Amino acid sequence: MRLRYQSRACEEFHEAVVGYQEVNPQAARKFVSEVERGLRRVQQFPEICRRWLGDYRIMRPPSFPYGWFYRVEPDEVVIYAVLHLHRDPAVIAARLHER
């Protein structure tokens, strides 16, 4: 299944990678690797991740506190947000309602 990022989600992912890169380049590489592995699984099995807030699902890389919030559309998986999970859940919900 095709995978597509909303532009803001793409920016959020980039900001997270840059943040790790500035502190620890090895951690940044591990972060990207875990994300890529997780998203490949989502492409193969779009409904594998648990639901969060209605019909959004959340993919979490195992070693990092970020979530990829996505919805399964008829022909694609659309990523709406990439957010740090230590945020207030109300802030996360508000971000998802911005779309």
C-alpha positions as CSV (number, residue, x, y, z in Angstrom):
1,M,0.0,0.0,0.0
2,R,1.2,3.5,-0.8
3,L,2.5,5.7,2.1
4,R,2.0,9.5,2.0
5,Y,3.0,12.2,4.5
6,Q,1.0,15.3,5.0
7,S,3.5,18.2,4.7
8,R,3.4,19.2,8.4
9,A,4.1,15.5,9.4
10,C,7.0,15.4,7.1
11,E,8.4,18.6,8.7
12,E,7.9,17.1,12.2
13,F,9.8,13.9,11.2
14,H,12.6,16.0,9.8
15,E,12.8,18.1,13.0
16,A,13.0,15.0,15.1
17,V,15.8,13.6,13.0
18,V,17.7,16.8,13.2
19,G,17.2,17.0,16.9
20,Y,18.8,13.5,17.4
21,Q,21.5,14.3,14.8
22,E,22.6,17.3,16.8
23,V,23.0,15.3,20.0
24,N,24.0,11.8,18.8
25,P,24.3,10.9,15.1
26,Q,24.3,7.2,16.0
27,A,20.9,7.6,17.7
28,A,19.6,9.5,14.7
29,R,20.6,6.6,12.4
30,K,18.9,4.1,14.7
31,F,15.8,6.4,14.9
32,V,15.5,6.5,11.1
33,S,16.1,2.8,10.8
34,E,13.4,1.9,13.3
35,V,10.9,4.3,11.7
36,E,11.6,2.8,8.2
37,R,11.1,-0.7,9.6
38,G,7.9,0.2,11.3
39,L,6.5,2.0,8.3
40,R,7.3,-0.9,6.0
41,R,5.2,-3.1,8.4
42,V,2.4,-0.5,8.2
43,Q,2.5,-0.6,4.4
44,Q,2.1,-4.4,4.5
45,F,-0.4,-4.5,7.3
46,P,-2.1,-1.1,7.5
47,E,-4.3,-2.0,10.5
48,I,-1.5,-3.6,12.6
49,C,-1.2,-0.6,14.9
50,R,-3.6,0.2,17.6
51,R,-6.3,2.9,17.1
52,W,-5.9,6.2,18.8
53,L,-8.6,8.9,18.7
54,G,-11.2,7.6,16.4
55,D,-9.9,6.2,13.1
56,Y,-6.3,7.4,13.6
57,R,-3.7,4.7,14.3
58,I,-0.3,5.1,15.9
59,M,3.0,3.5,14.9
60,R,5.7,3.8,17.5
61,P,9.4,3.0,16.9
62,P,10.4,0.7,19.8
63,S,13.3,2.7,21.2
64,F,12.0,6.3,20.8
65,P,9.2,8.4,22.3
66,Y,7.6,9.4,19.0
67,G,4.4,8.4,17.3
68,W,3.4,8.4,13.7
69,F,-0.4,9.1,13.6
70,Y,-2.0,7.8,10.4
71,R,-5.2,6.9,8.8
72,V,-5.9,4.1,6.4
73,E,-7.5,5.4,3.3
74,P,-8.8,3.3,0.4
75,D,-5.6,3.2,-1.6
76,E,-3.0,4.6,0.8
77,V,-1.8,5.2,4.3
78,V,-1.7,8.9,5.1
79,I,0.5,10.1,8.0
80,Y,-1.0,13.2,9.5
81,A,1.4,13.9,12.4
82,V,4.7,12.8,13.9
83,L,4.7,13.8,17.5
84,H,6.7,13.3,20.7
85,L,4.6,11.1,23.0
86,H,5.5,12.9,26.2
87,R,3.2,15.7,25.2
88,D,-0.2,16.2,26.9
89,P,-2.7,13.9,25.1
90,A,-5.0,16.9,24.6
91,V,-2.2,18.7,22.7
92,I,-1.8,15.6,20.4
93,A,-5.6,15.4,19.9
94,A,-5.7,19.1,19.0
95,R,-2.9,18.7,16.5
96,L,-4.7,15.9,14.8
97,H,-7.9,17.9,14.6
98,E,-6.0,20.7,12.7
99,R,-5.9,18.8,9.5
